[in-house]
Amino acid sequence: MSIWGKVIGGVAGFAMGGPLGALLGAVAGHAIDKVHGGTSVGRASQEEQRQIAFTLAVIALSAKMAKADGQVTRDEVDAFKKLFHIPANEMNNVAKVFDRAKTSTAGYEQYAQQVAKLFPHEPAVLEELLGGLFHIAKADGVVHPAELAYLKRVAEIFGFDQHTFERITATHQAPDKADPYEVLGVNAEASDTAVKSAYRKLIHENHPDKLMAQGMPQEFIDLANEKMTVINGAYDKIKKMRGLS
């Protein structure tokens, strides 16, 4: 079963408290018991719970971001469908979660805070989630100032400082506009050793297999692969500029 099927009650015994649990319960139409201390319930493993939480957060935060600039464009909707590989038979269910989140009384900060607590030691997973929001925001060709402010606030809730947010932002710029040094999170005066170290660290932290082991669902693999491509591309540019082998 895909992660999208699991989100709408497809996993027996799944339980979650907080605003994400309330969102899931409202859409699934049944009561959701709280889970204390991250323990698994029923037949839902801890890994499945984290994957479902990640996916719910993507939908909920995307829905809240859609209100940031006052409109949801067709490009943004299409990007959401394509990027996250939503099966046709699950589209209606995902739409229900999206619409419910968009109109819920819970603020986006609450959703962001809950998922941040669920992944306290996996910043790369949270960065992938933020990356998904960036993809949707830029789908119509421009990131609206209100959307950028929204993304920055979500990043702050996730625990990312200004330097990290600038690196993430650079990763999602057009290849011909992105500063390769910003993509790697180093300045242009950094030594060759420092540049290589930063590159290796990013490649290690953002490897798709590692991210999935930390709770990112398989359905989001394209996000991780694309980011790896951007990181490799930035490092290749720097090597050429510096004449490195």
Backbone as CSV, one residue per row, in Angstrom:
resi,resn,N_x,N_y,N_z,CA_x,CA_y,CA_z,C_x,C_y,C_z
1,MET,0.836,-1.198,0.000,0.000,0.000,0.000,0.874,1.252,0.000
2,SER,0.516,2.228,-0.848,1.285,3.463,-0.907,1.061,4.279,0.356
3,ILE,1.950,5.243,0.576,1.826,6.090,1.754,0.522,6.875,1.729
4,TRP,0.021,7.165,0.524,-1.217,7.936,0.422,-2.406,7.131,0.922
5,GLY,-2.397,5.828,0.649,-3.469,4.980,1.165,-3.395,4.855,2.671
6,LYS,-2.185,4.792,3.207,-2.008,4.673,4.648,-2.476,5.931,5.376
7,VAL,-2.323,7.076,4.728,-2.709,8.337,5.367,-4.190,8.347,5.724
8,ILE,-5.021,7.816,4.858,-6.466,7.838,5.115,-6.889,6.542,5.796
9,GLY,-6.278,6.245,6.921,-6.721,5.126,7.743,-6.427,3.767,7.177
10,GLY,-5.493,3.663,6.229,-5.206,2.372,5.636,-4.406,1.453,6.534
11,VAL,-3.812,1.994,7.601,-3.033,1.182,8.524,-3.816,1.013,9.818
12,ALA,-4.207,-0.192,10.105,-4.972,-0.443,11.319,-4.142,-0.102,12.547
13,GLY,-4.760,0.578,13.468,-4.099,0.855,14.729,-3.240,2.099,14.731
14,PHE,-3.197,2.842,13.611,-2.382,4.057,13.627,-3.034,5.097,14.535
15,ALA,-2.236,5.768,15.299,-2.773,6.786,16.191,-1.787,7.932,16.310
16,MET,-2.318,9.146,16.405,-1.477,10.316,16.557,-2.270,11.414,17.236
17,GLY,-1.621,12.119,18.137,-2.269,13.245,18.782,-1.907,14.529,18.071
18,GLY,-2.208,15.651,18.694,-1.842,16.945,18.160,-2.661,17.352,16.950
19,PRO,-2.299,18.491,16.335,-3.062,18.986,15.186,-3.048,18.059,13.980
20,LEU,-1.949,17.342,13.755,-1.919,16.399,12.637,-2.876,15.239,12.885
21,GLY,-2.930,14.767,14.132,-3.860,13.699,14.479,-5.296,14.157,14.338
22,ALA,-5.567,15.395,14.753,-6.917,15.946,14.627,-7.314,16.061,13.159
23,LEU,-6.356,16.455,12.327,-6.622,16.560,10.885,-6.937,15.193,10.303
24,LEU,-6.131,14.203,10.652,-6.351,12.855,10.150,-7.687,12.304,10.632
25,GLY,-7.993,12.520,11.903,-9.242,12.022,12.457,-10.453,12.650,11.798
26,ALA,-10.360,13.956,11.531,-11.487,14.657,10.914,-11.760,14.142,9.505
27,VAL,-10.704,13.838,8.777,-10.869,13.358,7.408,-11.272,11.891,7.371
28,ALA,-10.643,11.088,8.225,-10.937,9.653,8.236,-12.284,9.338,8.866
29,GLY,-12.778,10.282,9.673,-14.099,10.092,10.246,-14.136,9.168,11.436
30,HIS,-13.011,9.005,12.113,-13.033,8.182,13.316,-12.099,8.792,14.356
31,ALA,-12.317,8.420,15.586,-11.528,8.995,16.677,-10.080,8.543,16.585
32,ILE,-9.174,9.455,16.930,-7.748,9.151,16.928,-7.229,9.278,18.357
33,ASP,-6.704,8.190,18.872,-6.112,8.221,20.203,-4.703,8.765,20.120
34,LYS,-4.248,9.344,21.190,-2.903,9.891,21.216,-1.872,8.795,21.438
35,VAL,-0.693,9.044,20.926,0.428,8.154,21.149,1.439,8.904,21.994
36,HIS,1.842,8.302,23.080,2.803,8.943,23.963,4.179,8.323,23.780
37,GLY,5.199,9.198,23.693,6.574,8.713,23.623,6.944,8.049,22.318
38,GLY,6.132,8.242,21.259,6.515,7.718,19.953,6.387,6.206,19.830
39,THR,5.664,5.549,20.725,5.532,4.100,20.634,4.512,3.739,19.562
40,SER,4.689,2.585,18.974,3.767,2.155,17.931,2.493,1.605,18.544
41,VAL,1.424,1.665,17.756,0.120,1.206,18.227,-0.438,0.213,17.221
42,GLY,-1.013,-0.866,17.736,-1.634,-1.843,16.864,-0.662,-2.375,15.835
43,ARG,-1.112,-2.403,14.569,-0.281,-2.929,13.512,0.506,-1.849,12.784
44,ALA,0.450,-0.630,13.279,1.220,0.455,12.670,2.586,0.531,13.333
45,SER,3.629,0.296,12.557,4.972,0.356,13.114,5.372,1.804,13.349
46,GLN,6.428,1.989,14.128,6.919,3.335,14.380,7.375,3.984,13.079
47,GLU,7.976,3.187,12.201,8.423,3.710,10.909,7.238,4.211,10.094
48,GLU,6.148,3.430,10.094,4.955,3.848,9.355,4.358,5.116,9.953
49,GLN,4.374,5.228,11.256,3.834,6.420,11.897,4.616,7.657,11.482
50,ARG,5.929,7.546,11.440,6.759,8.687,11.063,6.539,9.041,9.587
51,GLN,6.386,8.036,8.741,6.137,8.285,7.325,4.783,8.967,7.120
52,ILE,3.778,8.499,7.853,2.454,9.098,7.735,2.473,10.534,8.259
53,ALA,3.175,10.751,9.362,3.287,12.099,9.919,3.972,13.034,8.926
54,PHE,5.047,12.560,8.293,5.762,13.348,7.288,4.808,13.738,6.159
55,THR,4.064,12.752,5.659,3.164,12.983,4.534,2.026,13.933,4.905
56,LEU,1.467,13.739,6.085,0.414,14.648,6.552,0.934,16.074,6.650
57,ALA,2.149,16.211,7.148,2.739,17.540,7.297,2.948,18.200,5.937
58,VAL,3.371,17.430,4.941,3.540,17.976,3.590,2.211,18.524,3.078
59,ILE,1.153,17.726,3.234,-0.161,18.148,2.742,-0.656,19.371,3.510
60,ALA,-0.594,19.299,4.841,-1.116,20.378,5.672,-0.355,21.686,5.460
61,LEU,0.968,21.614,5.424,1.770,22.826,5.253,1.640,23.374,3.835
62,SER,1.441,22.498,2.853,1.198,22.957,1.482,-0.134,23.696,1.410
63,ALA,-1.122,23.148,2.094,-2.446,23.775,2.106,-2.401,25.148,2.753
64,LYS,-1.693,25.243,3.868,-1.584,26.532,4.553,-0.782,27.530,3.713
65,MET,0.247,27.044,3.012,1.039,27.930,2.168,0.208,28.457,1.009
66,ALA,-0.755,27.651,0.548,-1.607,28.067,-0.562,-2.375,29.335,-0.222
67,LYS,-2.592,29.562,1.065,-3.303,30.760,1.496,-2.366,31.950,1.654
68,ALA,-1.055,31.699,1.628,-0.082,32.761,1.883,-0.159,33.871,0.841
69,ASP,-0.292,33.465,-0.456,-0.377,34.486,-1.496,-1.806,34.668,-1.996
70,GLY,-2.750,34.025,-1.310,-4.157,34.259,-1.598,-4.760,33.426,-2.707
71,GLN,-3.976,32.572,-3.352,-4.541,31.765,-4.421,-3.743,30.485,-4.636
72,VAL,-4.439,29.475,-5.167,-3.799,28.212,-5.522,-3.853,28.098,-7.039
73,THR,-2.692,28.118,-7.689,-2.668,28.054,-9.145,-2.690,26.613,-9.629
74,ARG,-3.087,26.433,-10.892,-3.097,25.097,-11.495,-1.686,24.525,-11.532
75,ASP,-0.693,25.385,-11.772,0.695,24.920,-11.794,1.101,24.318,-10.453
76,GLU,0.666,24.955,-9.370,1.007,24.473,-8.035,0.338,23.131,-7.764
77,VAL,-0.924,23.016,-8.174,-1.652,21.757,-7.985,-0.992,20.644,-8.795
78,ASP,-0.656,20.940,-10.053,-0.021,19.938,-10.911,1.338,19.533,-10.357
79,ALA,2.074,20.504,-9.838,3.388,20.209,-9.259,3.244,19.289,-8.063
80,PHE,2.245,19.540,-7.245,1.991,18.709,-6.071,1.712,17.273,-6.499
81,LYS,0.846,17.099,-7.490,0.486,15.762,-7.962,1.692,15.024,-8.539
82,LYS,2.468,15.731,-9.362,3.600,15.110,-10.036,4.732,14.790,-9.077
83,LEU,5.055,15.735,-8.230,6.203,15.591,-7.348,6.034,14.466,-6.350
84,PHE,4.801,14.281,-5.862,4.573,13.327,-4.796,3.909,12.035,-5.259
85,HIS,3.841,11.835,-6.584,3.381,10.548,-7.135,2.073,10.064,-6.497
86,ILE,1.072,10.890,-6.522,-0.218,10.518,-5.927,-1.011,9.688,-6.929
87,PRO,-1.339,8.432,-6.582,-2.121,7.584,-7.494,-3.496,8.203,-7.750
88,ALA,-4.030,7.963,-8.928,-5.331,8.536,-9.294,-6.420,8.136,-8.303
89,ASN,-6.349,6.889,-7.808,-7.392,6.418,-6.899,-7.281,7.011,-5.497
90,GLU,-6.178,7.718,-5.214,-6.013,8.355,-3.907,-6.155,9.876,-3.983
91,MET,-6.338,10.398,-5.188,-6.359,11.840,-5.377,-7.472,12.511,-4.579
92,ASN,-8.641,11.913,-4.567,-9.758,12.510,-3.837,-9.482,12.560,-2.338
93,ASN,-8.884,11.485,-1.818,-8.591,11.458,-0.389,-7.555,12.512,-0.016
94,VAL,-6.524,12.651,-0.849,-5.504,13.661,-0.580,-6.124,15.054,-0.656
95,ALA,-7.016,15.243,-1.604,-7.696,16.539,-1.743,-8.518,16.859,-0.498
96,LYS,-9.119,15.823,0.087,-9.901,16.033,1.306,-9.013,16.517,2.455
97,VAL,-7.847,15.906,2.578,-6.915,16.316,3.624,-6.450,17.745,3.363
98,PHE,-6.131,18.036,2.105,-5.655,19.369,1.717,-6.708,20.430,2.047
99,ASP,-7.937,20.183,1.622,-9.010,21.161,1.846,-9.311,21.330,3.330
100,ARG,-9.273,20.225,4.060,-9.540,20.295,5.489,-8.454,21.104,6.209
101,ALA,-7.222,20.871,5.815,-6.107,21.598,6.432,-6.171,23.084,6.097
102,LYS,-6.547,23.388,4.880,-6.598,24.783,4.429,-7.601,25.593,5.241
103,THR,-8.690,24.943,5.644,-9.742,25.657,6.370,-9.739,25.381,7.875
104,SER,-8.801,24.565,8.345,-8.784,24.226,9.767,-8.387,25.424,10.612
105,THR,-8.797,25.389,11.865,-8.473,26.486,12.782,-7.020,26.416,13.242
106,ALA,-6.406,25.252,13.099,-5.004,25.106,13.488,-4.126,25.927,12.553
107,GLY,-3.211,26.696,13.111,-2.309,27.484,12.300,-1.178,26.634,11.769
108,TYR,-0.533,27.106,10.708,0.550,26.319,10.120,1.691,26.113,11.101
109,GLU,1.862,27.065,12.032,2.927,26.917,13.029,2.734,25.654,13.865
110,GLN,1.480,25.326,14.159,1.193,24.144,14.968,1.573,22.857,14.236
111,TYR,1.260,22.807,12.937,1.642,21.634,12.141,3.163,21.521,12.066
112,ALA,3.821,22.657,11.824,5.274,22.655,11.704,5.933,22.255,13.019
113,GLN,5.400,22.754,14.121,5.966,22.429,15.429,5.828,20.950,15.746
114,GLN,4.685,20.364,15.383,4.489,18.949,15.687,5.433,18.060,14.893
115,VAL,5.565,18.331,13.595,6.442,17.474,12.800,7.906,17.685,13.186
116,ALA,8.257,18.902,13.628,9.622,19.148,14.088,9.927,18.302,15.324
117,LYS,8.943,18.144,16.196,9.129,17.333,17.398,9.208,15.838,17.071
118,LEU,8.568,15.440,15.971,8.595,14.035,15.573,9.928,13.642,14.935
119,PHE,10.669,14.659,14.437,11.971,14.404,13.805,13.035,15.298,14.440
120,PRO,13.230,15.180,15.752,14.151,16.082,16.456,15.618,15.879,16.115
121,HIS,15.953,14.682,15.635,17.354,14.378,15.337,17.588,14.102,13.853
122,GLU,16.626,14.465,13.014,16.726,14.218,11.576,16.485,15.510,10.796
123,PRO,17.374,16.491,10.940,17.184,17.767,10.232,17.125,17.614,8.722
124,ALA,17.825,16.615,8.162,17.811,16.418,6.708,16.412,16.025,6.227
125,VAL,15.676,15.274,7.052,14.307,14.900,6.689,13.424,16.141,6.678
126,LEU,13.580,16.988,7.683,12.803,18.228,7.731,13.174,19.138,6.566
127,GLU,14.435,19.095,6.182,14.873,19.901,5.045,14.226,19.412,3.758
128,GLU,14.036,18.098,3.628,13.347,17.558,2.456,11.894,18.011,2.430
129,LEU,11.273,18.031,3.598,9.887,18.492,3.686,9.808,19.952,3.252
130,LEU,10.720,20.762,3.752,10.771,22.170,3.357,11.039,22.297,1.859
131,GLY,11.882,21.395,1.338,12.168,21.400,-0.087,10.925,21.139,-0.925
132,GLY,10.062,20.264,-0.436,8.812,20.005,-1.135,7.952,21.252,-1.207
133,LEU,7.928,22.014,-0.129,7.166,23.267,-0.114,7.765,24.276,-1.095
134,PHE,9.083,24.319,-1.177,9.743,25.207,-2.140,9.331,24.845,-3.563
135,HIS,9.306,23.551,-3.872,8.938,23.102,-5.213,7.537,23.589,-5.583
136,ILE,6.623,23.482,-4.652,5.245,23.892,-4.912,5.156,25.408,-5.047
137,ALA,5.874,26.128,-4.199,5.836,27.587,-4.230,6.351,28.148,-5.552
138,LYS,7.366,27.512,-6.117,7.975,28.034,-7.346,7.364,27.444,-8.608
139,ALA,6.352,26.594,-8.470,5.772,25.901,-9.625,5.143,26.852,-10.635
140,ASP,4.628,27.992,-10.158,3.998,28.936,-11.076,5.001,29.940,-11.640
141,GLY,6.296,29.677,-11.420,7.326,30.507,-12.014,7.895,31.581,-11.119
142,VAL,7.281,31.806,-9.981,7.761,32.827,-9.061,7.390,32.455,-7.633
143,VAL,8.312,32.701,-6.698,8.009,32.507,-5.284,7.543,33.854,-4.743
144,HIS,6.273,33.924,-4.417,5.674,35.159,-3.921,6.337,35.551,-2.604
145,PRO,6.545,36.858,-2.362,7.155,37.296,-1.105,6.464,36.731,0.132
146,ALA,5.146,36.599,0.073,4.412,36.035,1.208,4.745,34.557,1.390
147,GLU,4.958,33.858,0.259,5.341,32.449,0.330,6.750,32.309,0.903
148,LEU,7.652,33.203,0.489,9.017,33.144,0.990,9.047,33.412,2.493
149,ALA,8.231,34.352,2.946,8.151,34.642,4.379,7.604,33.431,5.128
150,TYR,6.635,32.767,4.517,6.053,31.558,5.108,7.116,30.467,5.226
151,LEU,7.859,30.244,4.145,8.901,29.221,4.136,9.981,29.522,5.171
152,LYS,10.331,30.783,5.298,11.352,31.167,6.272,10.874,30.884,7.693
153,ARG,9.607,31.162,7.960,9.066,30.913,9.297,9.015,29.416,9.594
154,VAL,8.615,28.608,8.610,8.606,27.153,8.795,10.021,26.662,9.067
155,ALA,10.986,27.206,8.333,12.383,26.828,8.538,12.837,27.148,9.953
156,GLU,12.429,28.292,10.467,12.786,28.675,11.835,12.200,27.696,12.845
157,ILE,10.959,27.295,12.625,10.307,26.334,13.518,11.031,24.996,13.465
158,PHE,11.536,24.645,12.279,12.288,23.397,12.121,13.674,23.481,12.753
159,GLY,14.070,24.665,13.170,15.356,24.821,13.833,16.493,25.253,12.922
160,PHE,16.168,25.705,11.697,17.196,26.125,10.755,17.516,27.606,10.938
161,ASP,18.800,27.939,10.994,19.198,29.334,11.127,19.193,30.016,9.753
162,GLN,19.515,31.313,9.744,19.471,32.090,8.509,20.437,31.535,7.461
163,HIS,21.618,31.134,7.890,22.616,30.592,6.967,22.095,29.334,6.280
164,THR,21.471,28.450,7.057,20.925,27.212,6.488,19.775,27.510,5.547
165,PHE,18.924,28.470,5.921,17.790,28.822,5.059,18.287,29.382,3.729
166,GLU,19.333,30.177,3.767,19.891,30.723,2.528,20.453,29.606,1.654
167,ARG,21.086,28.603,2.274,21.589,27.461,1.510,20.446,26.695,0.858
168,ILE,19.383,26.465,1.625,18.230,25.738,1.089,17.586,26.527,-0.040
169,THR,17.464,27.834,0.145,16.875,28.687,-0.888,17.696,28.624,-2.168
170,ALA,19.026,28.665,-2.037,19.905,28.594,-3.205,19.719,27.280,-3.955
171,THR,19.479,26.215,-3.217,19.278,24.894,-3.820,18.076,24.881,-4.749
172,HIS,17.110,25.753,-4.478,15.872,25.753,-5.256,15.785,26.901,-6.252
173,GLN,16.905,27.564,-6.508,16.949,28.570,-7.558,17.237,27.888,-8.894
174,ALA,16.982,28.609,-9.978,17.289,28.069,-11.304,18.790,27.808,-11.384
175,PRO,19.204,26.704,-12.033,20.623,26.334,-12.093,21.537,27.456,-12.574
176,ASP,21.054,28.280,-13.526,21.891,29.340,-14.073,21.964,30.561,-13.151
177,LYS,21.125,30.579,-12.107,21.113,31.703,-11.180,21.690,31.342,-9.808
178,ALA,21.692,30.082,-9.494,22.143,29.648,-8.169,23.653,29.824,-8.017
179,ASP,24.046,30.360,-6.889,25.462,30.478,-6.553,25.914,29.122,-6.020
180,PRO,26.858,28.449,-6.683,27.273,27.111,-6.240,27.826,27.098,-4.813
181,TYR,28.446,28.195,-4.410,28.964,28.263,-3.045,27.818,28.309,-2.028
182,GLU,26.759,29.048,-2.366,25.605,29.111,-1.473,24.924,27.754,-1.371
183,VAL,24.892,27.018,-2.478,24.278,25.685,-2.479,24.995,24.766,-1.499
184,LEU,26.333,24.905,-1.435,27.123,24.067,-0.529,27.219,24.671,0.874
185,GLY,26.760,25.904,1.025,26.783,26.526,2.342,28.149,27.024,2.768
186,VAL,29.004,27.401,1.800,30.331,27.935,2.104,30.515,29.250,1.354
187,ASN,31.478,30.052,1.777,31.732,31.290,1.049,32.798,31.059,-0.019
188,ALA,32.888,32.007,-0.928,33.782,31.851,-2.068,35.253,31.833,-1.674
189,GLU,35.554,32.309,-0.463,36.941,32.337,-0.001,37.339,31.059,0.732
190,ALA,36.413,30.135,0.858,36.698,28.896,1.584,37.796,28.109,0.882
191,SER,38.589,27.394,1.674,39.669,26.589,1.103,39.099,25.405,0.328
192,ASP,39.917,24.821,-0.526,39.487,23.643,-1.276,39.066,22.526,-0.329
193,THR,39.806,22.383,0.752,39.489,21.347,1.732,38.134,21.592,2.373
194,ALA,37.839,22.862,2.701,36.562,23.203,3.330,35.400,22.969,2.370
195,VAL,35.623,23.300,1.098,34.576,23.086,0.093,34.284,21.599,-0.058
196,LYS,35.338,20.806,-0.171,35.152,19.360,-0.317,34.470,18.764,0.906
197,SER,34.841,19.250,2.088,34.237,18.758,3.329,32.745,19.073,3.370
198,ALA,32.379,20.306,2.976,30.972,20.697,2.959,30.182,19.851,1.968
199,TYR,30.783,19.605,0.822,30.137,18.791,-0.210,29.898,17.365,0.288
200,ARG,30.917,16.757,0.845,30.791,15.377,1.330,29.757,15.273,2.439
201,LYS,29.706,16.290,3.297,28.737,16.295,4.402,27.312,16.341,3.856
202,LEU,27.069,17.200,2.881,25.731,17.308,2.297,25.330,16.034,1.573
203,ILE,26.273,15.435,0.848,25.973,14.197,0.134,25.632,13.080,1.120
204,HIS,26.378,13.019,2.212,26.123,11.995,3.226,24.767,12.198,3.887
205,GLU,24.462,13.424,4.261,23.224,13.702,4.988,21.989,13.570,4.110
206,ASN,22.132,13.820,2.820,20.978,13.847,1.928,20.855,12.631,1.021
207,HIS,21.610,11.591,1.321,21.488,10.377,0.505,20.080,9.804,0.673
208,PRO,19.391,9.508,-0.426,18.010,9.007,-0.360,17.819,7.820,0.587
209,ASP,18.738,6.860,0.567,18.593,5.686,1.431,18.610,6.081,2.909
210,LYS,19.473,7.024,3.256,19.548,7.467,4.641,18.284,8.210,5.038
211,LEU,17.785,9.047,4.148,16.575,9.810,4.446,15.376,8.890,4.655
212,MET,15.265,7.864,3.832,14.136,6.934,3.984,14.265,6.138,5.275
213,ALA,15.480,5.815,5.669,15.693,5.109,6.931,15.309,5.981,8.117
214,GLN,15.349,7.299,7.924,15.014,8.232,8.993,13.541,8.620,9.006
215,GLY,12.772,8.152,8.022,11.339,8.415,8.056,10.737,9.045,6.827
216,MET,11.536,9.359,5.815,10.970,9.920,4.597,10.372,8.800,3.746
217,PRO,9.102,8.914,3.327,8.480,7.853,2.526,9.122,7.695,1.150
218,GLN,9.041,6.501,0.604,9.574,6.185,-0.724,8.998,7.125,-1.783
219,GLU,7.737,7.499,-1.613,7.070,8.331,-2.608,7.722,9.705,-2.785
220,PHE,8.580,10.089,-1.867,9.217,11.398,-1.936,10.666,11.304,-2.435
221,ILE,11.008,10.168,-3.011,12.386,9.922,-3.408,12.873,10.904,-4.464
222,ASP,11.966,11.383,-5.327,12.372,12.324,-6.366,12.929,13.613,-5.777
223,LEU,12.386,14.026,-4.642,12.890,15.222,-3.967,14.361,15.039,-3.612
224,ALA,14.663,13.908,-3.000,16.036,13.647,-2.566,16.974,13.505,-3.754
225,ASN,16.531,12.803,-4.792,17.381,12.615,-5.967,17.673,13.938,-6.667
226,GLU,16.669,14.788,-6.767,16.868,16.087,-7.414,17.827,16.953,-6.613
227,LYS,17.700,16.890,-5.302,18.594,17.683,-4.461,20.036,17.197,-4.609
228,MET,20.230,15.890,-4.664,21.570,15.343,-4.864,22.158,15.843,-6.190
229,THR,21.317,15.921,-7.214,21.764,16.411,-8.514,22.226,17.862,-8.425
230,VAL,21.470,18.674,-7.675,21.821,20.087,-7.511,23.137,20.234,-6.756
231,ILE,23.291,19.450,-5.700,24.524,19.510,-4.893,25.731,19.091,-5.736
232,ASN,25.584,18.001,-6.481,26.678,17.532,-7.345,27.009,18.559,-8.421
233,GLY,25.963,19.186,-8.969,26.170,20.192,-10.003,26.927,21.400,-9.474
234,ALA,26.586,21.818,-8.249,27.266,22.961,-7.642,28.734,22.647,-7.397
235,TYR,28.998,21.455,-6.920,30.390,21.067,-6.652,31.188,20.975,-7.955
236,ASP,30.561,20.475,-9.008,31.236,20.390,-10.303,31.599,21.782,-10.822
237,LYS,30.696,22.746,-10.637,30.974,24.117,-11.072,32.162,24.700,-10.324
238,ILE,32.181,24.461,-9.014,33.282,24.989,-8.212,34.602,24.350,-8.602
239,LYS,34.590,23.055,-8.863,35.808,22.366,-9.288,36.341,22.951,-10.599
240,LYS,35.437,23.246,-11.515,35.856,23.818,-12.795,36.430,25.214,-12.589
241,MET,35.773,26.013,-11.745,36.237,27.375,-11.500,37.621,27.377,-10.840
242,ARG,37.864,26.367,-10.017,39.121,26.301,-9.263,40.170,25.410,-9.937
243,GLY,39.774,24.754,-11.003,40.693,23.874,-11.694,41.044,22.641,-10.888
244,LEU,40.058,22.153,-10.123,40.270,20.953,-9.300,39.917,19.705,-10.091
245,SER,40.535,18.625,-9.732,40.255,17.351,-10.412,39.138,16.624,-9.699
